[in-house]
Every structure is written in structure tokens, then in C-alpha cells.
């Protein structure tokens, strides 16, 4: 009877050691998965941050382009206005020359 009891104790201790070993392996795997997930999240957060930065830069570029187009449109309008004035000046000069001449 004692021999059977001792064998039961040894078997129980062996099973507990195997269980502890398996639990430790699973915990290690869980910790690695947790670390990998944190690393993946950090990479994703950096990607999201970079994307937001890129979008801000792109929006600034668009704003600058709109401003430059507005300036160019104003310069074109000023040039057209100047040409009208210059053409009138030439016409007046020709008219004066005709009157004098």
C-alpha cells in the first residue's frame, strides 16, 4: 500500500512539474506575443503619425498653390490693366501727332 502511495506522490509531483513547465512555456509565449503586439502598435502609431504629417504637408502645399495662383491671377489682371492704359496712351499720342502734324 505504501509503495502505491509513494508512486502516486511521485506521479503527482511529476505531473505538477510537467504542468508548471507547460505553464511557463505558455507564459513565455504570451509575453512574446504581448511584446510583438506592442511593437506592431508602435509601428502602426508611427505610420499614422507620419501619415498625418504628410497630410499636413500636402495641405500646406495645396494652400500655397492656391495662394500663388491668386497672386498670379492678380498679376495677370494688373498686366492687362497696364496694357489697356499703355494702348490708350499710344492712341492719345497718335491722335496728338495727327492734330499737330
KAVEN-V564176 format. One line per field, one symbol per residue. ss: DSSP state (a for helix, b for strand, c for the rest). psi: psi as a letter, one per 30 degrees, with the letter a starting at -180 (. if undefined). A space follows every 10 residues. Layout:
ss: ???
psi: ???
This chain:
ss: caaaaaaaaa aaaaaaaaaa aaaaaaaaaa aaaaaaaaaa aaaaaaaaaa aaaaaaaaaa aaaaaaaaaa aaaaaaaaaa aaaaaaaaaa aaaaaaaaaa c
psi: eeeeeeeeee eeeeeeeeee eeeeeeeeee eeeeeeeeee eeeeeeeeee eeeeeeeeee eeeeeeeeee eeeeeeeeee eeeeeeeeee eeeeeeeeee .
